[in-house]
Amino acid sequence: MTQAPATLIQSQARTGIVLMIAAWGTFSVIDTSAKFLVMAAIPAVQVAFMRYAVQFLFTVIEGSRDGISVIRILDRKTLTLLILRGLILVVSTFFNFIAVKYLSLTMTAAIMFSSPIYVALLSILFLGERVGIWRWSAIIVGFIGVLIIVRPFNEDFHWAALLSLHNAVAVAVFSMITRRLAGTVNAQVMQFFAGGLGMLALLPFAVYAWRMPTETIGWVLLFVMGGAAWLGHNMFSRAHIYASASTLMPFSYSFIIFMALSSTIFFATRPDIWVYVGAALVAGSGLIIWWREKQNNLDDT
């Protein structure tokens, strides 16, 4: 007896949601490992290099197994976008690994998830998109949430929060470039290109700053990061096979929960109540922006 179409769709959606949550849980392993390593005096550039080198190794192995052929760059514009996308990711990773040394994982995750606010703002400024009161309100609320988290005029302000703010904006630009490339370059090629570029760009700096881990756990975590990056991106991509982006997007905020748990369990760090208040405002604004985009897409169909 076969499943009814509606039941099958619901089952696939559940699979996609589980994969999405698992992907963000795996991504939290990257930042948790990085925080442990940089706090153990391993240079951030070395940590970032190993994250890309191991991920690239797994990507190459996967590509060989699946019979992936030579990466085809259709034109100079596509190549430029791929390089720009890769460099944005490399710089953001490096800055993030510096930030997690000084800030709680909960704070860096909450700031990073303000990126939908910047996507909406950049779309208004550079793409000429027209937005209504709902999205403008969400943008304002999101900025208030970021200010509550960062508290730039408070005595507890730390300069590393500026690196996380940079990353939130960078992720917004990264997302817009990825959307632009989506119809031309598949996800596996983008991962291959970003991993290879990150490894090559960071190699000379990593060699110069290299510091041997003094404990076995250090070596283990250097390799775990890259494996987690590869696995997380794979699950993230597969989740979109089973469910639409609009269905999956709200579950990306599970990352903040994973990071809060890691921060408490592994580093005994509990951010004050204002970080959670700001995170709630940021997440709420992102969900409003997502909801309005979903409504607009329905209106266009």
N, C-alpha and C positions, 0 to 999 in steps of 0.2 A: 504494500500500500504506500503510495507516494505522498509526500507532504503537499498540502494545499499551497498555492503560490504565495498567499499572504503570510502563512506560517513560515515558509522557506525564507522569505524576505526578512521577517523578524529574526529568524535564527542567524542569518548572515549579518544582520545589523548588530546582534549581540556579540558575534564573533569579532566584528570590527571594533566594537567598543572595548572588549577585553584586550585586544591587541593594542589599541590606542593607550589604554591605561598601563599596560605592561611596558609599552615603549617609553612612556614618561617615567615610569619607575626605573627603567634601565638607564635613562638619561640622568636620573638623580644619582646613580652609582658613579657616573663620570665626575660630577662636582664634588661628591663626598670623597672619592679617591684623591682628587686634585687637592682638596683642602688638607687632607692628611699629609700629602707629600710636600706641599709648600710650607706647611707648619713644621715639617721635619727638615727644613732648610734645603730642599731640592729646588733649584731655580725654576721659576714659572715657565721660562722658555723651553727648558728641558722637558717639563711635564707636557706642555702643549705639543712639542715635537713627537713625543712617544704616543700621544693620543692619536695624532694623524698617521704616524708611521705604521702602527699596528692596525689601525682601521684600513689603511691602504693595502696592507698585506692581505687581510681578510677579503677585501674587495677584489683584488687580483685573483686570489684563489677561487672565489665564487665565480668570477668572470670566466676563468679557464674551465671550471667545471660545467658551467652553463653554456659554454661555447660562444661567449660574447666576442664579437669581432673588433676590428680597429675602430677607435672613436672617430666619428666623422664630424668635422666642423664645417657647417654648411657655408658660412661666409665670415668675413672679418667682424661684422657686428656681433654675431653669435659668439665668436671667440673672445671679443672684448667683454661681453657680458659674463661669460664663464670665468674669465680671469678676475673681473671686478667682484663677482659673487664669491669666488674662492678667497680673495684677499680680505674681503669684509669678514668672512667667517674666521680666517686665521687671526686677524687682529682682535676680533671679539673674543675668541677663545683665550688668547693670551691675556687680554685685559680681565676676563672673567676669572682666570686662575690667580691673578694678582688680587682681585677683589675678594675672593672667597677666603683668602688668608686673613683678612682683617674684619670682614663682615660675616654675620650669620648666614647660613644657607637659606633660611627663610627670607631674609631681607633681599638677597641677590635674586632669588626666584620671583619675589613679589615685584621688584623693580623691572625685571626682564619681561614680565607679563603685562607691562604697560605698552608693549610694542603695538598692539592693535590700535591704540590711541594715536600713535605716530603714523601708522599706515593710513588711518582716516584723514589725519591732518595733511600728510604729504599728498594724498589723493586730491584734496581740496586745492592745495597750493600749486601743484605741478601738473595734475591731470585735469584740473578744471571741473571736478565732480561737484554737483550741487547736493547739499545735504540739508535736512530739515532740523527742526528743533530737537528731536530725539537724539540724533547723533552729535549735534553741537553740545547738548547737555551732557551726554556721555563723555565727550572729550574734556569738558570742564571738570566734571566729577573725577575723571581719571587723573587729571593733573593735580587736583586737590589730594587725591589718594597718594600720589607720588611724593608730594610735598610733606604729607604726614609721615610717610616712611623715611624719607631722607632727612627731613628737618634741617634744611641748610643754614638756618640762623640759630640753631640750638647749640649749646656747648658740647653736646654729644655727637655732633656732626663729624663724619670721617670722610676724608678726601676720596677714599676708595669707592664711595657711593657714586661719585662722578663717573668712574669707569663703568659701573653697572648701568648708569643712565645712558652713557655712550652706547653700550651694548644693546639697550632697548631700541634706540633709534637705528642702530646698525641692523638689528634683526628686522625692523620694519622695511628698510631698504632692501635687505636680503630677500625678504618675502616677496616684494614687488618684482625684483629681478627674476626670482624663481617662477613666479606666475607668467612672466614674459617669456621665459625659456620653455615652459611646460609643453607648449605645442610643437616645439622643435627638437628638444633634447629630452630623452627619457631619464627617469630618476636614477637609474643605475649608472648611466654615463656621468650625470652631475655629481654623484657621490664619488666616482672614480676620479674625476677631474679635480674636485675640491680636496680629496685626500692626497692626491699626488702633489698638487700645488702647495698645500699646507706643509707637507713633509719637506719638499725642496726649499721652500721659503725659510723655514725654521732651522734647517740642518746646520748652516754655518754658525748661527748664534748658539744652538744647542751644543755643538762641539766645543765652542769657546767657553761656555759656562758650565759644562758638564760636571756633575758631582755624583760620585758613586753612592748609592744608597747603603747605609751601614747595616740595615736589617733586611732579612729575606722578604718581609712584608712589603718593603719599598719596591723591590723588583716585581713582586706579584701585582701590586696596584698599578705600576707603570704599564703593564700588559693588559690588566683588567680594563683600564680606561678605554684603550683602543678597541678591545673586543666588545665592550658595552656600547661604544659609539656605532660600530658596525651593526650589532644586533638590534640596537634601538632604532636605527634608521630603516633597517629591513622590516621590522614590525610596524613601524610608522607607515611605510609605503604599502605594506600588505593590508593594513587596516583600511586604507582607502579603496582597496579592491572590493571589500565586503560592505562598506557603508559610505555614504556621501560625506563630503567635508563638513556640510552643515550639521549632520548628525553627530560627527565626531568632535567638532570643535569645543563644545562645553567641557568635555572630559579631559581636555589638555590642562585644565586648572588643577587636576589631581597632582601635578608636578609640585605645586606649593605644599600640598599635604605630605608628599614623600620627602621634600626637603626639610619641612618642619620636624618630621620624625627623625631624620638623619641628624639634624642639628641637635636635637634633644638627646638621642640615644648615644651617638658616637662622640659628641663634643660637649655635652652637658651645657648647651647654650640655649637659653629660652628668651627670645626677643620679648620686649615689653608689649603691653596691650596695644600701643599705638601702631606697631608694625602690622598687627593683625587687622586693626581698623583700616589702615591704609590699604592693605592687601585686599580686604573685602570691597573697598571702593574701586580699586583697580580692576578686580575680577568682575564686579558688577558692571562697570563701564564697558569692559570688553564684551560682556554678554549682551548688553544693549546694542552695541555696534553690530555684533553678529546677528542679532534678532532683526534689526532694521535692514541689513543686507539680505537676509533670508526673505523678508517680506517684499523687498524690492524685486528680488529674483522671481518670486511667485507672481508679482504683478506683471512682469515682463513676459511670462509664459502664457 
